[in-house]
Amino acid sequence: MKATTARPTQWPIIAKDPASFRVPPNLGEYEEVRKSFTWDQARRELSGLPGGRGLNIAYEAVDRHAAGDRSGREALRFIRSDGGTHSLSYAQLASQTNRFAAVLRQLGVGRDERVFSLLGRSPDLYVAVLGTFKNASVFCPLFPAFGPEPVQQRLRLGAGRVLVTSRALYRKKVAPIRGSLPELRFVLLADADGHPEPDTLDLTALLAQASPDQDIAVTQPEDMALLHFTSGTTGTPKGAIHVHEAVVAHYATGRYALDLHPDDIYWCTADPGWVTGTSYGIIAPLVHGVTVVVDEEELDIDRWYRILAEQHITVWYTAPTALRMLMKAGAERAAGHDLSALRFVASVGEPLHPEAVVWGQEVLGLPIHDNWWQTETGGIMISNYPSMPIRPGSMGRALPGIDAALVARDAQGKPIIQDGEAKLVTEPDTVGELALRPGWPSMFRGYLNEDERYRRCFAGGWYLTGDLARRDGDGYFWFVGRGDDVIKSSGHLIGPFEVESCLMEHPAVAEAGVIGVPDPVAGEVVKAFVELQRGQEPSEELRLAIIGFARKRLGAAVAPRLLDFTTDLPKTRSGKILRRLLKARELGLPEGDLSTLEQAGPRP
Ligand code: AMP
């Protein structure tokens, strides 16, 4: 069994030669920047709304560039399926987002009301996100591969007032559940083409009629801007609330962790349905006034190498699951592509194998820089910086302005609190729960309608991340594993509870337990253990029928790929399924020593 992270000594450190830097890194000497950095200073480097009237993410990302000498620069460059491109300059993006805000205002959609999207990576999605901020409304992106149930659940929990979607997605996933969503007043179809479906509106027509000069609404730093649903293990998805002030962290992390410089052509491969695709696929790069490349298609190895080469990508932010697919395809697929424009590559979302870091160096000509964060932190918290040597397998060091620590846990896995203060792990290379000192600008401000759940995330003066990690003697953090059972498959975070609940709706299923099992490409794949109703017999036909049932409801990204029938799901006395025990059995670990699971991590 291989541990999630290599120990610091196993892989040689990748040194950086300053002579090889094509541009001087924004973060020069780590310790010096850490000492001098303040969030107040970062805040002052942004514009704020004209006249000191407040702070709005869209103004910082778009309008201040549109009003200055970057107005004609490409802000967004979309790559269509045929490889053709379509761009919006900062000036055009300012007008289009003004129009979207004007549409919302005409419809009577106001401050704090929720605008959802269920849409592929098309210009309308990006215009909707930023236009929503301009109307002081709240944006909530949904991943377009979600099935009707996750869509319904999130629209309901978030009290979605507006949904921006396409005709096909509406017909398949929303029309059948529309009746159960009385708060959803307006569905705007991006591709209605003059013929909207019943009870929907034609977004293109509305935008064409709206004013491009709509004034931006005044928002304050603490006003809610984004709602990001993240999956929990023991209940319904949690809606993490983010505010306009988050843009200060997006700016600082874009500067230090992604090393954005004004002339960069930047590509983030994450879909805006996930927090990375919003914070770093839209906000951070636009705040820096760079050109953001958006691929409208899904991962395709040759296409990706072509994009890197032909679009002259300079900074690339991607994920281990994608890198693993490129690695598996073989280095020869990269041959013949001129990747010389590329100067910085970063990865997030799951542990990045040391092999992947080194593969980057060999195949892309650059090592991969891992960084760590989560939906709740709103932005990158721990990172490998361009100027800093890489220890392959490590997530890097805490961002300037971020106080990260490891909190000691008791035998039950609870944080140890003494006299109101969390007990910190001070010994190097010792496992603890990764914790952050609250107060950074992009910290989530709550879980929607779940105050108690939010409060439970903090203890002894720290925000507890739920992840286990080690820190070496030089302050590099090493991921150990998740403290709970959430499954990470191809970059998707999947709550077992959500999958189990769906399986149990199948008439033949009595009960289900769901875990993630190691997979060389996806990181983990979802595996279900199912107990059948009395009178039902296991068969291959039934197995496929149940998987098909789940796929239809949950979408292929969330439904189980593997399914075993069982007659003895392990449970606690109170009846809760012991997923960790299921996992121990699956991985052939001793059932008595479940703590080894945390050391083992999600890979073989
Ligand atoms: P999400 O909230 O969907 O962004 O998922 C956040 C979780 O993904 C974190 O709490 C970690 O468990 C995991 N994660 C993110 N980045 C990394 C990384 N660089 N290394 C290991 N795990 C990561």
Boltz pocket constraint, residues with backbone or C-beta under 6 A from the ligand:
constraints:
  - pocket:
      binder: B
      contacts: [[A, 230], [A, 275], [A, 347], [A, 348], [A, 349], [A, 350], [A, 351], [A, 352], [A, 370], [A, 371], [A, 372], [A, 373], [A, 374], [A, 375], [A, 376], [A, 395], [A, 465], [A, 467], [A, 479], [A, 481], [A, 482], [A, 491], [A, 493]]
      max_distance: 6.0
